Amino acid sequence: VQLQASGGGLVQAGGSLRLSCAASGRTYTMGWFRQAPGKEREFVAAISRNGLITTYADSVKGRFTISRDAAKNTVDLQMNSLKPEDTAVYFCAARRSLTWNPSGTYDDWGQGTQVTVSS
């Protein structure tokens, strides 16, 4: 599965951005991750194949919303109330397993999109 992330940019603190991930093939659990400079990649959010189950990192809960459009084969991440600490490269990823396990191995990764939040 090929994944193409888009929608990053520069925004002021308190602002919003919407990231989108377009997939080329069949996808199951999809996730968003991020990596800030000098830090390890961290989990942000995941959504089940049917879109009915979602989970979030505590740091983004209540501010970010993950969703998917089966017809378009896309997964979006709506990011509101952005903070400078949200600055990172954001990656979308896909699991090939049918099992709902958002902390499991993600097999396919997109190229990343930069999100910069200024204070």
C-alpha positions in Angstrom: 0.0 0.0 0.0 1.3 3.4 -0.9 0.4 6.3 1.3 0.6 10.0 0.5 0.3 12.5 3.3 -0.6 16.2 2.7 -1.9 19.3 4.5 1.0 20.3 6.6 2.0 23.9 7.0 2.8 26.8 9.3 0.1 27.9 11.8 0.0 30.1 14.9 -0.7 28.6 18.2 -4.4 28.1 18.7 -5.0 27.5 15.0 -6.1 24.5 13.1 -4.8 22.3 10.3 -6.2 19.3 8.6 -3.9 16.5 7.4 -5.0 14.0 4.8 -3.5 10.6 3.8 -4.5 9.0 0.5 -4.0 5.3 0.2 -3.5 3.3 -3.0 -4.8 0.0 -1.9 -6.9 -1.8 0.7 -6.2 -0.5 4.2 -7.2 -1.7 7.6 -6.1 0.0 10.8 -4.7 3.4 9.9 -2.6 5.6 12.2 -0.9 9.0 12.4 2.4 9.4 14.0 4.8 12.4 14.5 8.4 13.0 15.0 9.8 16.2 16.4 13.5 17.2 15.9 15.7 15.3 18.3 12.9 13.1 19.5 11.6 9.6 18.7 8.6 9.1 16.6 5.4 8.9 18.7 1.9 7.7 18.2 -0.8 10.3 17.6 -4.0 8.6 16.7 -5.5 5.5 15.0 -8.7 4.4 13.4 -10.2 1.0 12.7 -11.0 -0.3 9.3 -14.7 0.6 9.6 -14.0 3.9 11.2 -16.0 3.1 14.3 -13.1 2.8 16.7 -10.5 5.5 17.3 -7.8 6.1 19.9 -5.6 9.0 20.7 -2.4 9.9 22.5 -3.2 11.7 25.7 -1.3 14.7 24.5 -3.8 15.3 21.6 -7.0 14.0 23.1 -9.8 16.5 22.8 -7.9 18.5 20.2 -7.3 16.1 17.3 -9.8 14.0 15.5 -9.0 11.2 13.1 -11.6 10.1 10.5 -11.7 8.1 7.3 -13.6 8.2 4.0 -13.9 4.7 2.6 -15.1 5.9 -0.8 -12.0 8.1 -1.2 -9.7 5.7 0.7 -8.4 8.6 2.8 -7.7 9.1 6.4 -7.7 12.6 7.8 -6.4 14.2 11.0 -8.2 17.4 12.1 -5.9 19.3 14.4 -7.4 22.1 16.5 -6.0 24.3 19.3 -2.5 23.6 18.1 0.4 24.2 20.4 4.1 24.8 19.6 4.8 21.3 21.0 2.7 19.8 18.2 5.5 20.9 15.8 6.7 17.8 14.0 6.8 15.8 10.8 3.5 13.9 10.7 3.3 10.4 9.1 0.4 8.3 8.2 0.8 4.6 8.4 -1.2 1.4 7.7 -1.4 -2.0 9.3 -2.0 -5.0 7.1 -3.6 -7.0 9.9 -7.3 -7.2 10.3 -7.0 -7.2 14.0 -7.6 -4.0 15.9 -4.3 -3.3 17.6 -3.3 0.3 17.2 -0.1 -0.3 19.1 1.0 -3.1 16.9 3.3 -3.0 13.9 2.5 -0.6 11.0 3.6 -2.1 7.7 3.3 0.8 5.3 4.3 4.5 5.8 3.8 7.7 4.0 6.5 10.2 3.4 5.6 12.7 6.1 4.3 16.3 6.1 5.7 19.1 8.2 3.5 20.9 10.8 5.0 23.9 12.4 3.2 25.8 15.1 4.5 29.2 16.1 4.0 30.8 19.5 
